[in-house]
Amino acid sequence: MDIGKVRTREQIMACFKDGQTIAVGGQAGAYMPWNLLDMLEESGAKHLTIISIDATNPGFAISRLIENGQVDKMITTHIGTNPIASKLMLDGKLEIELCPMGSFMERLRCGGGGLGGVLTKTGLGTIVEEGKQIIEVKGEKYLLEEALRADVALTRARFADPLGNLAYHGTGTASHPVIATCADLSIVQCDLYCDLNELGVDQIRVPGMFVDMIYTGEQDSNRIIGRIKTAQILKEEAKNNA
C-alpha cells in the first residue's frame, strides 16, 4: 500500500549503513535536522564520511557522531568551532578535507545538477590547488573543483507537501535547498506538513523529484500514514461497492 514519502523513525534508521557518505544541512548548530541526526547516531553506523559546512560545537549534532567514533572523514569548510574535531585531525584520527565555502556550496550544487564540477580562481597559488586540475579558459587559469555527491542527504525544511516539494524560511534557506538535491537518497525533516496545492509554485525551492523521504515527527508521521491508509481503504471499498 502506497503511503507516500512520509516515513517513521524506524524506517529512516534502517537506511543508514556503515561506510556511507552523508551530507548534512545547517550551519554552526543553527536549524539542523536534529531528529535525523539523532537517528543516524542511534543507528550506530560507522566509518562515515560527513559533508557539512562545519563540525558544529562539542556535544551537539555532527560533533556527537565524531565523538562517538562514527566518522572517519569530513568534507567541510572549517572545524574551528570544534576543538575535539581539531585534536582528532592533528592526532591523525579524523581525516579532514577543507574547501572554501563558496567552492564547497558550488560543488554540492553541481552534484545535485549532474555537472562535473565548477571552475574557480579561489585557491589558485595556495595549498588549496594541490592535487587539483588547473584549466585554462581564454588565457585565464581556474581550479576545477569537482562535484560533491552523497549517499544520503539529511536536511530540514519549513514546509513539505506529500509530493516532497519543499519551501523554506529564514536561516533554512542557507544550505538546505542545495544539499537536499545532492544525494542518492534525500531525507527531509519538515516543520510543517502541508496538503497538496497548499504550497504556491513561487514558494517551492526544491521540487519533489529530489526528495525521497519526509519525517514530520514520530506522532505526526504515524498519524499521516494512518490517514493515507484509511483514505486508500475507503477508496477501495467505494470501488468494490460501485
C-alpha positions as CSV (number, residue, x, y, z in Angstrom):
1,M,0.0,0.0,0.0
2,D,1.4,3.4,-1.0
3,I,2.0,5.7,1.9
4,G,3.7,8.5,0.0
5,K,7.0,9.9,1.2
6,V,6.3,10.2,4.9
7,R,8.4,7.7,6.9
8,T,8.7,6.7,10.5
9,R,11.8,6.8,12.7
10,E,12.4,3.1,12.3
11,Q,12.1,3.2,8.5
12,I,14.6,6.0,8.3
13,M,17.1,4.5,10.7
14,A,17.1,1.3,8.5
15,C,18.6,3.4,5.7
16,F,21.9,4.1,7.5
17,K,24.8,1.8,6.7
18,D,28.5,1.6,7.6
19,G,30.7,3.5,5.1
20,Q,28.1,5.9,3.8
21,T,28.8,9.5,2.7
22,I,26.2,11.7,4.5
23,A,25.6,15.3,3.5
24,V,24.0,17.4,6.3
25,G,22.3,20.8,6.0
26,G,22.6,23.6,8.6
27,Q,25.5,25.6,10.0
28,A,27.0,26.3,13.4
29,G,24.3,24.3,15.1
30,A,21.5,26.6,13.7
31,Y,18.4,25.0,12.1
32,M,19.9,21.5,12.0
33,P,17.9,18.4,11.1
34,W,18.2,17.4,14.8
35,N,15.8,14.4,14.7
36,L,17.5,12.9,11.6
37,L,21.0,13.3,13.2
38,D,19.7,11.6,16.4
39,M,18.5,8.7,14.2
40,L,21.9,8.5,12.5
41,E,23.7,8.4,15.8
42,E,21.3,5.8,17.2
43,S,21.7,3.6,14.2
44,G,25.3,3.0,15.1
45,A,26.5,3.4,11.5
46,K,30.3,3.8,11.4
47,H,33.2,4.7,9.1
48,L,31.0,7.6,7.8
49,T,32.1,10.5,5.6
50,I,30.3,13.6,6.6
51,I,29.8,16.5,4.2
52,S,28.9,19.6,6.2
53,I,29.7,23.3,6.4
54,D,31.3,22.8,9.8
55,A,31.6,20.3,12.7
56,T,29.3,22.3,15.0
57,N,30.2,22.6,18.6
58,P,31.2,19.8,21.0
59,G,28.3,17.8,22.3
60,F,25.9,18.8,19.5
61,A,24.7,17.4,16.2
62,I,27.7,16.3,14.0
63,S,30.1,16.6,16.8
64,R,28.3,13.8,18.7
65,L,28.9,11.5,15.7
66,I,32.6,12.5,15.7
67,E,32.9,12.0,19.5
68,N,31.3,8.5,19.2
69,G,33.9,7.5,16.6
70,Q,31.3,7.1,13.9
71,V,33.1,9.5,11.5
72,D,36.3,8.7,9.6
73,K,36.3,11.7,7.3
74,M,34.8,15.2,6.9
75,I,34.5,17.3,3.8
76,T,33.9,20.8,5.2
77,T,34.8,24.5,5.1
78,H,36.1,24.7,8.7
79,I,36.2,22.9,12.0
80,G,37.4,26.0,14.1
81,T,34.4,25.8,16.4
82,N,35.1,22.3,17.5
83,P,38.3,21.6,19.4
84,I,37.5,17.9,19.6
85,A,37.5,17.6,15.8
86,S,40.7,19.7,15.6
87,K,42.5,17.4,18.0
88,L,41.4,14.3,16.3
89,M,42.6,15.7,13.0
90,L,46.0,16.6,14.5
91,D,46.3,13.2,16.0
92,G,45.6,11.6,12.6
93,K,42.3,10.0,13.8
94,L,39.9,12.1,11.7
95,E,40.6,12.9,8.0
96,I,39.6,16.5,7.1
97,E,39.2,17.8,3.5
98,L,38.9,21.6,3.7
99,C,37.3,23.6,0.9
100,P,36.5,27.3,0.6
101,M,32.8,27.9,1.5
102,G,31.8,29.3,-1.9
103,S,33.5,26.4,-3.7
104,F,32.0,24.0,-1.3
105,M,28.4,25.1,-2.0
106,E,29.0,25.1,-5.7
107,R,30.4,21.6,-5.7
108,L,27.3,20.4,-3.9
109,R,25.1,22.4,-6.4
110,C,27.0,20.6,-9.3
111,G,26.4,17.3,-7.6
112,G,22.7,17.9,-7.5
113,G,22.6,19.2,-11.1
114,G,24.5,16.4,-12.6
115,L,27.5,18.6,-13.5
116,G,31.2,17.5,-13.3
117,G,32.4,20.5,-11.2
118,V,32.9,24.2,-11.1
119,L,35.8,26.4,-12.3
120,T,37.0,28.9,-9.8
121,K,40.0,31.2,-9.1
122,T,39.6,30.7,-5.4
123,G,42.6,28.9,-4.1
124,L,45.0,29.4,-7.0
125,G,48.5,29.7,-5.9
126,T,47.7,28.3,-2.4
127,I,47.7,24.8,-0.8
128,V,44.1,24.6,-2.0
129,E,45.2,23.8,-5.5
130,E,47.4,20.8,-4.5
131,G,46.3,17.7,-6.4
132,K,43.6,19.5,-8.4
133,Q,43.3,20.1,-12.1
134,I,44.1,23.6,-13.4
135,I,42.1,24.5,-16.5
136,E,42.9,27.5,-18.8
137,V,40.0,29.3,-20.4
138,K,40.6,32.2,-22.7
139,G,44.1,32.7,-21.2
140,E,42.8,32.6,-17.6
141,K,43.6,29.8,-15.2
142,Y,41.0,28.2,-13.0
143,L,40.8,25.4,-10.5
144,L,38.5,22.6,-11.2
145,E,36.5,21.9,-8.0
146,E,34.8,18.5,-8.6
147,A,31.2,17.9,-7.8
148,L,30.2,16.5,-4.5
149,R,27.6,13.7,-4.2
150,A,26.5,11.8,-1.1
151,D,24.7,8.5,-0.5
152,V,22.3,10.2,1.9
153,A,21.3,13.9,2.4
154,L,19.8,14.9,5.8
155,T,18.2,18.3,5.6
156,R,15.4,20.4,7.1
157,A,12.6,22.4,5.5
158,R,9.9,24.7,6.9
159,F,7.2,23.2,4.7
160,A,6.8,19.9,2.8
161,D,3.9,18.5,0.9
162,P,3.0,14.9,0.0
163,L,4.9,15.1,-3.3
164,G,8.1,16.2,-1.4
165,N,8.0,19.8,-2.7
166,L,10.0,21.9,-0.2
167,A,9.7,25.5,0.9
168,Y,12.0,27.4,3.4
169,H,12.1,30.3,5.7
170,G,14.9,32.4,7.3
171,T,18.1,30.6,8.0
172,G,16.7,27.4,6.4
173,T,17.4,28.9,3.0
174,A,21.2,28.8,3.5
175,S,22.5,25.3,2.7
176,H,19.4,23.0,2.9
177,P,17.9,23.6,-0.6
178,V,21.3,22.8,-2.2
179,I,22.2,19.8,0.0
180,A,18.7,18.3,-0.4
181,T,19.4,17.7,-4.1
182,C,23.0,16.2,-4.0
183,A,22.4,12.6,-2.7
184,D,21.1,9.3,-4.0
185,L,18.7,9.3,-1.0
186,S,17.3,12.6,0.2
187,I,15.6,12.6,3.7
188,V,14.0,15.8,4.9
189,Q,12.8,16.8,8.3
190,C,9.9,19.3,7.9
191,D,8.4,21.6,10.5
192,L,5.0,21.9,8.8
193,Y,3.5,19.2,6.6
194,C,1.1,20.7,4.0
195,D,-1.7,19.3,1.9
196,L,-1.4,19.1,-1.9
197,N,-1.6,22.5,-3.6
198,E,-1.1,24.3,-0.3
199,L,2.3,25.5,-1.4
200,G,2.3,28.0,-4.2
201,V,4.7,27.4,-7.1
202,D,6.7,30.5,-6.2
203,Q,7.3,29.2,-2.7
204,I,8.8,25.9,-3.8
205,R,12.6,25.9,-3.7
206,V,13.2,22.1,-4.1
207,P,10.9,20.1,-6.4
208,G,9.6,16.8,-5.0
209,M,11.6,14.8,-7.6
210,F,14.7,15.3,-5.5
211,V,13.1,14.2,-2.2
212,D,12.7,10.5,-1.2
213,M,11.6,10.6,2.5
214,I,9.9,13.1,4.8
215,Y,10.0,13.0,8.6
216,T,7.4,15.0,10.4
217,G,7.9,13.8,13.9
218,E,7.0,10.3,15.1
219,Q,3.5,11.2,16.2
220,D,2.7,13.2,13.1
221,S,4.3,10.6,10.8
222,N,2.2,7.8,12.2
223,R,-0.9,10.0,12.0
224,I,-0.3,10.9,8.4
225,I,0.5,7.4,7.3
226,G,-2.7,6.2,9.1
227,R,-4.7,8.9,7.3
228,I,-3.3,7.9,3.9
229,K,-4.1,4.2,4.5
230,T,-7.6,5.0,5.7
231,A,-8.3,7.1,2.6
232,Q,-7.0,4.3,0.4
233,I,-9.1,1.7,2.1
234,L,-12.2,3.8,1.8
235,K,-11.4,4.4,-1.9
236,E,-11.1,0.7,-2.5
237,E,-14.3,-0.1,-0.6
238,A,-16.1,2.5,-2.7
239,K,-14.8,1.0,-5.9
240,N,-15.9,-2.5,-4.8
241,N,-19.4,-1.3,-3.9
242,A,-19.8,0.6,-7.1
